[in-house]
Amino acid sequence: MRNTDVVIVGGGFAGSLAAAMLGNADVAAILVDPHAVYPEDFRCEKLDGAQVEILRKTGLAEAVLRATTPDRESWVARFGCVVDRRPGDQHGIFYAPLVNTLRGQIPKDVTQIFSKATALATGADRQRVTLSNGEEISARLIVLANGLNVGLRNMLGLSSELLSECHSISIGFDAKPMGRREFAFPALTYYADRTSDRAALLTLFPIGTIMRANLFVYRAANDPWLRQFVAAPREILVALMPGLRKLMGDFEIAGPVKIRPVDLYATRNYRRDGIVLVGDAFATSCPAAGTGARKALTDVERLCNVHIPGWLATPGMGAEKIAAFYDDPVKQDCDKFSLEKAFALRSFSVDPGLRWRAHRWAKFLAQYAIGTLRRRRERLTSGVGPQPSVPAATRAET
C-alpha cells in the first residue's frame, strides 16, 4: 500500500497539469496513467491568449510556450473577404506534445505509476485506489481527471446527464500550398457562408512547419458527408466554403483526416467525500467554441492554487469541504461561459431565423469596422498608403 496526500487518476492535460503544480508546491502526490509517454490524440491543438493568461497562474507557461508555435497575426474572413487582420495571440501545439511537455515539468518527487485505476473507494478521511498491476494507493484526496472514461464514475454511483448528443464534430488535417512555399496569411479564421451547410468555421494556424486546419461542423455522426470529406477533403472543403480559394490559392490536404464527434454532458451527484472531478471528467465542452482548454485550466488552477492547500491544512476530506471547489465563483463563471458559448455558436452557425441572421451580419460588419480602423491606424503609424483587404498576389493566384 502506497500512501500519499493526493492521487491524481488520469494523466492527460488536466491531470498532468495538476501533478506538476502540486509537485512544485511540495504537496505529496502520485499520478496514475496507463501511458508512460502520452500517445497521439486529436484534441486541443492550440492555446489562445485568455488560456495563456490562466496558464501563467500555474507557473508552467514558460515551459509550455517554448514548445508552441505563435501565429503572429490572424486573418478573419467570410465570403472570400478578409475583414480583419488582428494581432496573433494563439499558440499551436498538438495535444500529445502539450501533455508530454507538462509531464516533463512534474518534479521527481511526484511518483508516476503507469497503470490503470480499476477501482476507487472514498470516505471522509482516506481514499483508496486499486490499480491493474495489483498495487493499492491510500490518499487523503482523489483528483479524478480521466476525461471521457465513465467506468470509475459509474462505480461510485456518479451519473452523467447528456446535454446535447453529437453537439459538434471536429475535423483536423494539414493544408499545404501548391506552387509556392507558404500561404499569404500567417493564420486564418474563415466563417461559413451558409447556414444550410451546417458548419461553424475553419481555422488554419501553424504548428512548427505545418499549417494545421481545424474545421467544425454540426452534423450527425453517421452523416455520409463525413465519409465524402475523408475520401476527397479538398474538393468537399472548397464546395463547403467557395470563397476560401480566393485566400488559399491552390492547395492540397496532406496526411490523414481526423474526425472527432463531441457530446456535451455533465456529471451529476459529484459532491462526494474524498474525490474531486476536473476537466472533461466533470463536464465536456464544445471544441468549436474553443473553451475546452480554458475550462480545464481554470479547474486545475483554482483547485491547486486555492483549494487543495487549505483542505490539506485541516483534518478530514468530507464533501462539505470539497464543495468549496464546485462553488468557486471563478469556476462557475467559466463553466457557464463554456456551456452558453457552445449553444450560442451552434445557433449562430446554423439557425436561419431572423434573430440569428441579424446577429451574423452584425458580427461580420463589426469585424469589418474593427479591421478598417486597425488598418487606418497602421497606415498612420507606418506612412504606407491604403492596402486592399486581400493582397493582390493572392487574388492573382485564384
C-alpha positions as CSV (number, residue, x, y, z in Angstrom):
1,M,0.0,0.0,0.0
2,R,1.4,3.4,-1.1
3,N,0.5,6.4,1.0
4,T,0.2,10.0,-0.2
5,D,-1.8,13.2,0.2
6,V,-3.2,13.4,-3.3
7,V,-3.6,10.8,-6.0
8,I,-4.4,12.0,-9.5
9,V,-6.2,9.5,-11.7
10,G,-5.6,10.4,-15.4
11,G,-2.5,11.9,-16.9
12,G,-3.9,13.9,-19.8
13,F,-3.8,17.7,-19.9
14,A,-5.7,18.3,-16.7
15,G,-4.1,15.5,-14.7
16,S,-0.5,16.3,-15.8
17,L,-1.0,20.0,-15.1
18,A,-2.3,19.1,-11.6
19,A,0.7,16.8,-10.9
20,A,3.2,19.5,-11.9
21,M,1.5,22.2,-9.9
22,L,1.2,20.1,-6.7
23,G,4.7,18.8,-7.0
24,N,6.0,22.4,-7.4
25,A,4.1,23.3,-4.3
26,D,5.7,20.4,-2.3
27,V,2.4,18.5,-2.0
28,A,2.9,14.8,-1.7
29,A,1.2,13.4,-4.9
30,I,1.0,10.4,-7.1
31,L,0.0,10.5,-10.8
32,V,-1.7,7.4,-12.3
33,D,-2.0,6.9,-16.0
34,P,-1.5,3.8,-18.3
35,H,0.9,5.7,-20.7
36,A,4.5,6.5,-19.8
37,V,4.5,8.7,-22.9
38,Y,1.1,10.2,-23.8
39,P,0.0,8.9,-27.2
40,E,-1.2,10.9,-30.2
41,D,-4.7,12.2,-29.7
42,F,-6.9,14.6,-31.7
43,R,-7.9,17.1,-29.1
44,C,-6.8,20.6,-28.2
45,E,-4.3,21.8,-30.8
46,K,-3.8,25.5,-29.8
47,L,-4.0,27.8,-26.8
48,D,-5.4,31.3,-27.2
49,G,-4.5,34.5,-25.2
50,A,-7.1,34.0,-22.5
51,Q,-5.9,30.5,-21.9
52,V,-2.3,31.5,-21.8
53,E,-3.1,34.1,-19.1
54,I,-4.6,31.3,-16.9
55,L,-1.6,29.1,-17.7
56,R,0.7,31.8,-16.3
57,K,-1.1,31.4,-13.0
58,T,0.0,27.8,-12.8
59,G,3.7,28.7,-13.1
60,L,4.1,26.4,-16.2
61,A,3.5,28.9,-19.0
62,E,7.2,29.4,-19.9
63,A,7.9,25.7,-20.5
64,V,4.7,25.2,-22.5
65,L,5.0,28.3,-24.7
66,R,8.6,27.2,-25.6
67,A,7.0,24.1,-27.2
68,T,4.4,26.0,-29.2
69,T,4.3,28.0,-32.5
70,P,2.9,31.5,-32.2
71,D,0.6,32.6,-35.1
72,R,2.0,36.3,-35.1
73,E,-1.1,37.6,-37.0
74,S,-4.6,36.1,-37.7
75,W,-6.8,37.0,-40.7
76,V,-10.5,36.9,-40.2
77,A,-12.6,36.2,-43.3
78,R,-16.1,35.4,-44.7
79,F,-17.5,35.3,-48.2
80,G,-13.9,35.3,-49.5
81,C,-13.2,38.7,-48.0
82,V,-10.7,39.5,-45.3
83,V,-12.4,41.7,-42.7
84,D,-9.7,42.0,-40.2
85,R,-6.0,41.2,-39.5
86,R,-5.7,41.1,-35.8
87,P,-2.5,40.6,-33.8
88,G,-1.9,37.0,-33.2
89,D,-2.4,35.6,-29.7
90,Q,-2.7,31.9,-30.4
91,H,0.0,29.2,-29.9
92,G,-0.2,26.0,-31.9
93,I,0.8,22.7,-30.4
94,F,-0.5,19.1,-30.9
95,Y,-2.2,17.6,-27.9
96,A,0.3,14.8,-27.1
97,P,3.3,17.1,-27.1
98,L,1.4,19.5,-24.9
99,V,0.7,16.8,-22.4
100,N,4.2,15.4,-22.6
101,T,5.7,18.9,-22.1
102,L,3.6,19.2,-18.9
103,R,4.8,15.7,-17.9
104,G,8.3,17.0,-18.2
105,Q,7.6,19.7,-15.6
106,I,6.5,17.2,-12.9
107,P,9.1,17.2,-10.2
108,K,10.9,13.9,-9.5
109,D,9.4,13.6,-6.0
110,V,5.9,13.1,-7.6
111,T,5.6,9.4,-8.2
112,Q,4.2,8.4,-11.6
113,I,2.7,5.0,-11.9
114,F,2.0,3.7,-15.4
115,S,-1.0,1.6,-14.8
116,K,-4.8,1.7,-15.0
117,A,-7.0,2.6,-12.0
118,T,-9.6,-0.2,-11.8
119,A,-11.4,0.7,-8.5
120,L,-11.9,3.6,-6.2
121,A,-13.2,3.7,-2.6
122,T,-13.9,7.0,-0.9
123,G,-14.5,8.2,2.6
124,A,-14.5,11.3,4.8
125,D,-10.8,10.7,5.8
126,R,-8.9,8.3,3.5
127,Q,-9.4,7.2,-0.1
128,R,-8.2,4.0,-1.8
129,V,-7.2,3.5,-5.5
130,T,-6.7,-0.1,-6.8
131,L,-4.5,-0.4,-9.9
132,S,-4.5,-3.0,-12.7
133,N,-0.9,-4.0,-11.7
134,G,-2.2,-5.1,-8.2
135,E,-0.9,-2.1,-6.3
136,E,-3.1,0.0,-4.0
137,I,-2.8,3.7,-3.1
138,S,-4.1,5.3,0.1
139,A,-4.6,9.1,-0.1
140,R,-6.4,11.9,1.6
141,L,-7.8,13.1,-1.8
142,I,-8.5,11.7,-5.2
143,V,-8.4,14.1,-8.2
144,L,-10.3,12.4,-11.0
145,A,-9.0,13.7,-14.3
146,N,-9.7,10.7,-16.6
147,G,-11.7,12.5,-19.2
148,L,-14.4,10.6,-21.1
149,N,-13.8,7.3,-19.2
150,V,-17.0,6.9,-17.2
151,G,-16.3,3.5,-15.7
152,L,-14.8,4.7,-12.4
153,R,-17.6,7.4,-12.1
154,N,-20.3,4.7,-12.6
155,M,-18.6,2.6,-9.9
156,L,-19.0,5.4,-7.4
157,G,-22.6,6.0,-8.4
158,L,-22.0,9.2,-10.2
159,S,-24.4,9.8,-13.1
160,S,-23.9,11.6,-16.4
161,E,-26.6,13.9,-18.0
162,L,-26.5,14.1,-21.7
163,L,-27.0,17.8,-22.6
164,S,-26.5,17.6,-26.4
165,E,-25.8,14.4,-28.3
166,C,-23.1,14.9,-31.1
167,H,-23.2,18.6,-30.4
168,S,-20.4,19.3,-32.9
169,I,-17.8,17.4,-35.0
170,S,-14.2,18.5,-35.2
171,I,-12.2,17.7,-38.3
172,G,-8.4,18.0,-38.3
173,F,-6.0,17.9,-41.3
174,D,-2.8,19.6,-42.7
175,A,-3.1,22.1,-45.5
176,K,-0.2,22.6,-47.9
177,P,0.1,25.4,-50.6
178,M,0.9,24.3,-54.1
179,G,3.3,26.2,-56.4
180,R,4.7,28.4,-53.6
181,R,6.4,28.0,-50.2
182,E,3.7,29.3,-47.9
183,F,0.2,30.8,-47.7
184,A,-0.3,34.5,-47.8
185,F,-1.7,34.5,-44.3
186,P,0.1,33.6,-41.1
187,A,-3.1,32.2,-39.7
188,L,-6.8,32.4,-40.8
189,T,-10.2,32.0,-39.3
190,Y,-12.9,31.6,-42.0
191,Y,-16.6,31.6,-41.1
192,A,-19.0,29.5,-43.0
193,D,-21.1,31.3,-45.7
194,R,-24.4,29.4,-45.5
195,T,-26.5,28.0,-42.5
196,S,-27.6,25.2,-44.7
197,D,-24.0,23.8,-44.8
198,R,-24.2,23.2,-41.0
199,A,-20.7,24.4,-40.5
200,A,-19.2,26.9,-38.0
201,L,-15.8,27.9,-39.1
202,L,-12.4,26.8,-40.4
203,T,-9.3,27.8,-38.6
204,L,-5.8,27.5,-40.0
205,F,-2.7,28.0,-37.8
206,P,0.9,27.0,-37.8
207,I,2.4,24.1,-35.7
208,G,6.1,24.0,-36.5
209,T,6.4,24.0,-40.3
210,I,2.9,22.6,-40.7
211,M,-0.2,24.7,-41.5
212,R,-2.8,22.9,-39.4
213,A,-6.5,23.1,-40.1
214,N,-9.5,22.6,-37.7
215,L,-12.9,22.5,-39.3
216,F,-16.0,22.5,-37.1
217,V,-19.4,21.3,-38.4
218,Y,-22.8,20.3,-36.9
219,R,-23.9,17.0,-38.4
220,A,-24.9,13.6,-37.3
221,A,-22.1,11.2,-36.5
222,N,-23.2,8.9,-39.4
223,D,-23.8,11.6,-41.9
224,P,-22.5,10.4,-45.4
225,W,-20.9,13.9,-45.8
226,L,-18.2,12.9,-43.3
227,R,-17.2,9.9,-45.4
228,Q,-17.2,12.1,-48.5
229,F,-14.9,14.5,-46.8
230,V,-12.4,11.8,-45.8
231,A,-12.4,10.5,-49.4
232,A,-12.0,13.9,-51.1
233,P,-11.2,16.5,-48.4
234,R,-10.0,19.3,-50.7
235,E,-13.0,19.1,-53.1
236,I,-15.5,18.9,-50.3
237,L,-13.9,21.8,-48.4
238,V,-13.9,24.1,-51.4
239,A,-17.6,23.2,-52.1
240,L,-18.4,24.0,-48.4
241,M,-16.5,27.3,-48.4
242,P,-16.3,28.6,-52.1
243,G,-14.6,31.9,-51.1
244,L,-11.7,30.0,-49.5
245,R,-9.9,29.5,-52.8
246,K,-9.6,33.3,-53.1
247,L,-7.5,33.3,-49.9
248,M,-5.7,30.0,-50.0
249,G,-4.9,29.8,-53.7
250,D,-4.2,26.3,-55.0
251,F,-3.6,23.9,-52.1
252,E,-3.7,20.2,-51.1
253,I,-4.6,18.4,-48.0
254,A,-1.7,16.3,-46.7
255,G,-1.8,13.4,-44.3
256,P,-4.8,11.7,-42.6
257,V,-8.1,13.5,-41.9
258,K,-9.1,13.0,-38.3
259,I,-12.7,13.3,-37.1
260,R,-14.0,13.7,-33.6
261,P,-17.7,13.9,-32.7
262,V,-18.3,15.6,-29.3
263,D,-21.3,15.0,-26.9
264,L,-22.0,17.6,-24.3
265,Y,-22.6,16.0,-20.9
266,A,-22.3,16.9,-17.3
267,T,-21.6,14.7,-14.3
268,R,-24.2,14.7,-11.6
269,N,-24.1,13.6,-7.9
270,Y,-20.5,14.7,-7.8
271,R,-20.4,16.2,-4.3
272,R,-18.8,13.3,-2.6
273,D,-16.3,12.6,0.2
274,G,-12.7,12.4,-0.8
275,I,-12.9,12.9,-4.5
276,V,-12.9,16.0,-6.8
277,L,-13.6,16.0,-10.6
278,V,-11.8,18.2,-13.1
279,G,-11.8,18.9,-16.8
280,D,-13.9,16.5,-19.0
281,A,-14.4,14.2,-16.1
282,F,-16.7,16.9,-14.6
283,A,-18.3,18.2,-17.8
284,T,-17.4,18.3,-21.5
285,S,-17.1,21.4,-23.7
286,C,-17.5,22.1,-27.4
287,P,-14.2,22.3,-29.4
288,A,-15.8,24.7,-31.9
289,A,-16.3,27.2,-29.1
290,G,-12.7,26.9,-28.1
291,T,-13.4,26.7,-24.4
292,G,-12.1,23.2,-23.5
293,A,-8.6,24.1,-22.5
294,R,-9.8,27.2,-20.7
295,K,-12.2,25.1,-18.6
296,A,-9.6,22.5,-17.8
297,L,-7.0,25.2,-16.9
298,T,-9.5,27.1,-14.7
299,D,-10.4,23.9,-12.9
300,V,-6.8,22.9,-12.1
301,E,-5.6,26.4,-11.4
302,R,-8.3,27.0,-8.8
303,L,-8.0,23.5,-7.3
304,C,-4.2,23.5,-6.9
305,N,-3.6,27.2,-6.1
306,V,-6.6,27.9,-3.9
307,H,-8.4,24.8,-2.6
308,I,-6.1,21.8,-2.0
309,P,-3.6,23.7,0.2
310,G,-6.5,24.7,2.5
311,W,-8.0,21.3,2.5
312,L,-4.8,19.5,3.5
313,A,-4.2,22.0,6.3
314,T,-7.2,20.7,8.3
315,P,-8.3,17.1,9.2
316,G,-10.8,15.2,7.1
317,M,-11.9,15.4,3.4
318,G,-15.6,15.4,3.6
319,A,-18.0,16.5,0.8
320,E,-18.7,19.8,2.6
321,K,-15.1,20.7,2.4
322,I,-14.7,19.8,-1.3
323,A,-17.9,21.7,-2.1
324,A,-15.8,24.9,-2.0
325,F,-14.2,23.9,-5.3
326,Y,-17.6,23.4,-7.1
327,D,-18.9,26.6,-5.6
328,D,-15.9,28.6,-6.6
329,P,-17.3,31.6,-8.5
330,V,-14.4,31.7,-10.9
331,K,-15.0,28.0,-11.8
332,Q,-18.8,28.5,-12.0
333,D,-18.4,31.5,-14.3
334,C,-16.1,29.6,-16.6
335,D,-18.4,26.5,-16.7
336,K,-21.4,28.8,-17.5
337,F,-19.5,30.6,-20.2
338,S,-18.3,27.4,-21.8
339,L,-21.9,25.9,-22.0
340,E,-23.5,29.1,-23.2
341,K,-20.9,29.7,-25.9
342,A,-21.4,26.1,-27.2
343,F,-25.1,26.5,-27.8
344,A,-24.8,30.2,-29.0
345,L,-22.1,29.3,-31.6
346,R,-24.3,26.4,-32.9
347,S,-27.3,28.7,-33.3
348,F,-25.1,31.5,-34.8
349,S,-23.8,29.0,-37.4
350,V,-27.0,27.0,-38.4
351,D,-30.1,28.9,-37.3
352,P,-31.7,30.5,-40.3
353,G,-34.1,32.6,-38.2
354,L,-34.2,36.4,-38.4
355,R,-32.6,36.9,-35.0
356,W,-29.5,34.9,-35.8
357,R,-29.3,36.2,-39.3
358,A,-29.1,39.7,-37.9
359,H,-26.6,38.5,-35.4
360,R,-24.4,37.1,-38.1
361,W,-24.4,40.3,-40.2
362,A,-23.9,42.4,-37.1
363,K,-20.8,40.4,-36.2
364,F,-19.5,40.5,-39.7
365,L,-19.9,44.2,-40.0
366,A,-18.4,44.8,-36.6
367,Q,-15.3,42.8,-37.6
368,Y,-15.1,44.8,-40.8
369,A,-15.3,48.1,-38.9
370,I,-12.6,47.0,-36.4
371,G,-10.4,45.8,-39.2
372,T,-10.8,49.0,-41.1
373,L,-9.9,51.1,-38.1
374,R,-6.9,48.8,-37.4
375,R,-5.6,49.3,-41.0
376,R,-6.0,53.1,-40.8
377,R,-4.0,53.2,-37.5
378,E,-1.3,51.1,-39.1
379,R,-1.2,53.4,-42.2
380,L,-0.9,56.5,-40.0
381,T,1.9,54.8,-38.0
382,S,3.8,53.5,-40.9
383,G,3.0,56.2,-43.5
384,V,2.0,53.5,-46.0
385,G,-0.9,54.1,-48.4
386,P,-4.2,52.2,-48.4
387,Q,-3.9,48.4,-48.6
388,P,-6.5,46.0,-50.1
389,S,-8.3,43.6,-47.8
390,V,-7.0,40.7,-49.9
391,P,-3.4,41.0,-51.2
392,A,-3.1,41.4,-55.0
393,A,-0.8,38.4,-55.1
394,T,-3.4,36.2,-53.5
395,R,-6.1,37.4,-55.8
396,A,-3.9,36.8,-58.9
397,E,-3.4,33.2,-57.9
398,T,-7.2,32.4,-57.9
